[in-house]
Amino acid sequence: MTQLSLYIPGVSPLHQLNPMTKLCLMILCLGAAFGFPSPYWVLAFYLFVTMGLAAWGKISKQILLLNLKLITPFFLSLFIIQGFFFGGDTVLFTFGSFRYTLEGMQVAFDFTVRIFQAIGGMTLFIASTRPDHLMLALQGKGLPHQAMYLVVTTMQIIPQFQNKAQDILNAQQARGLETQGNFLQRVKSLFPLIGPMILGSLIDIEERAIALESRAFSRSGPKTSLTEIIDTHWQRYLRYLLILGSLVLILWRVV
């Protein structure tokens, strides 16, 4: 079955939380990523809080693997660029006329850990929240329909592009295009993807707009839904505490 989002189905307590509560948890994770003064504190928060919530939702393995895939490009680029070009007095090794310094490596580690925690908070929220439930929760808070559509579409854009790219590759393989082999051959096979991907995306936008209008998306006034989003008093209080904690972390870093 085609996966339309990064949501991982489940019945854990994390999945059953109100989407707004999980949104506040994500905000706290972002606050921890950039609020703690030390990267080691950020790393500890990721291991014990972010991954603890993922384990509570029984999706820790999927979250960790996804985070590692997403952080790898940042890790490689940051450790190369900062190590050689940040400067510093402690030279670890030289490569021609370039010097790789300990200070640059420390800066790269700081940036990488903070990005890793931010990615962890966002993926935890997306993997445990159904897009339609999030849309209904945002609608209940009075968010405009256009803004809700942008939020939900952002959550679905990565898997949709993956599915479309895989469909195009399968179609091209059926027509005799060589997409397997060495690295150079795989790079060459990417160029025939560009045109169909752009045209297919434009067609999808038009089809989605027609489908939304047929369901009275832009109609003003209250709307009903078969799905009921459950909210409780303790979750409302928890959201206030999470937002307060996020503000404290940001102010701590700023002040």
N, C-alpha and C positions, 0 to 999 in steps of 0.2 A: 504494500500500500504506500502511496506517495506521502511523504512527510512534509507537511506544510509549515512547520515551525520546529524550533528546538525543544519544544515542550516534551517532557518525559512523563507519560501517564503513570499515575500511582494513586494510592489511597492512604498515604502516610499523613500524620498530623500536619506536616509542612504543606502538603498539597491542599489540605482542607482549610488552611488559613484564608482569611479574606485577602483578595488581591492587593488592597490598599495597605494592609499590614505587611505583606511581602515587599511592596514598593518602599515602605519605610525602612525595612530591613536592608534593602539594597542601598538606600541613601546613607544608612549608618555604615555600611561596608565601604562606600565611597569616601565618607568622612574619615574612616579609619585609614584608608589608603593614603590620603594626603594630609591628615591631621596630626598623626603621631610624629614626633620629632626624629625618632630613630627608626631606620628600616628594620631593625631586629624586632621592635615592637609590632611593626606592621606584619612581619612574617609570623610572629606568634599569634596575632589576631587571625591571620588566615588559617593557620593550622588548627587552632582551638575553637574559633567562633564560626568562620565561614565553612570550613570542612565539617565542623560539628553540626551545623545546620544541615549540610548536605547529607551527613550520616543519619540525622533525624528524619530526613526525607527519603532515605534509602537510595540516594542517587550520587553518593560520594565518588564512586569509581568513574562514572560518566563525567561528572563535573571536573575531576582531576585530569582526566585524559584530554578533555576539551580545553581546559586552561593551559595545559602544557603545549598543545598544538598552537594555540593562539599566541602564547608568550614567546615561542621560539624565534620568530622574526625579530621581535624587539630585543631579545636577549643577544642574538648574534650582532645586530647592527649597533646596539648601545655599547657592548663590550669592545667592539673593534674601534668605533669612532671615538668614544670617550677615552679609552685606554691610550690611544696614540695622539689625540689632539687636545685633551683637556689640559695637559701640562702637569707639572709636579717635580719634586726633587728626588723621589724614590724611584729609580729606574729598575724595572724588573728584567727587561731584555730589550734589545735593539733589533730593528729590521731595516737594514740599509741605513738611511739617514734619519729614520723615525725611531722615537723612543716610546716604549710602553711603560707607563708609570702606575704605581700603586694607587696614587690619588685618583687618577682617571678610572681605574678599575672600581674603586670604592664608589665614585659617583655613578658609574654604570650599574653597580649592584643596587644602589639606592633607588634609581629610576625603575629598574626592572622589578624590584619587589613591590613597589607602589603600583605599577601598572598591573602586575600579577594579581594583587589584591582587588583592584578595581575590576578587572576581568572576572575574577571569582565572584564578586558580588552581583555583577550583571548577569552572568551565566546562571547563577543560582536562582535568580529571580525569573529569568526566561524559562529555565528548565522545569520549574515547579508551578508555573502559572499558565493556565489556558488563555489564549488570546481573546476568546469570546467572553470569558469571565472577567478579564481585565477591562474589556470594552464596556460591559454592563456596570462594573464598579465605577468606572470613570463617568459613565452616563449618570449614575446615581449622585455623583458629586457635582453635576452641572457642567461638566466639560463639554465644549462645543463638539458637534459630530465630526467636523473636519479635523480637529485636533486628535480625537479618538482614532480616526482612520489612520493618521500619520503614525501614531504610537503603535498600533497593532501591525501596520504594514512594515514598520522597522523591525519588529520582532520576527517577521516571517520572511524577510528579504533574503537572508543567507541560505536557508534550505530551499527556497524557491529557485534561486539561481543555480544551486547545486543540482536540483532535479532537472531544470531546463538544460544545463550543460550536459548532464548524463544522457538525456533523451537525444540531444543533437549528436553526441558522440556515437550513440548506438545507431542512429540513422545513417551517419556517415560511414560507419563500419559496414553496415548492410550494403552500402553502395561501393564498397571496395577501397575506402580510404584507410591507409595504414596509420593507426594511432598507437600501436605498441612498438617496443623496441628500445633502443638506447635513449640517452637523455636528449640528444639533438633531434631525434625523430619525434619525441614527445613534445618538444618545443615547437617544431614545425606544425604539429597537429593542432596547436592552439589557435593559429591564425584563421583557419576555416570556421572557428567557433564565433569569431567576433561579429560578423554580419548577421548570422541567424540569431545570436543572442540579443543584439540591439533591436532587430525587427520583431522578434518574439516578445520582447519586453514591452514594446510600444503596442503590440496587439493585445497583450495581457492587460495593459492599463485601460484600453478602450473597452474590453470585455468586462472588466471589473467595474468600470464606471456605469456601464449599462445594467449590470446585475444589481448594483447598489441602488440605482434610480428605480428599478423595477420593484424594489423592496421599500420604497419611500424613504430613502436614506436622508434626503435633504428636507423632508417634511418637518415643519415646526410643530411643537406641542409634545406632550408626553407620549411615550411608546411603551408597549407591554412586551414581555418576553416569557417564554416557557421555562427558562432557567432562573432560579432564585439564588441570589448571592447572599449567603448567611454572614451576618455580622453580629458581634457580641459586645457587651459593655467592656469586658476586660481587654478585648482587642483595641477598642477605641482608646482606652487609657494607655495601653502599650504603645500605640502609635505616637501619642504625645511624648512618651519617654524616649522613644527611638529618635524622634526629630530633635528633642532637647539634647540627647547625647551626641547627635551629629553636629549640632551647633557648637556644643562645648569643644569638640575635637577641632573644628575649624578655627574657633576663636583661640584655642590653645596654640595652634600653629601660627596664627597671625600675630597674636600679642606676645 
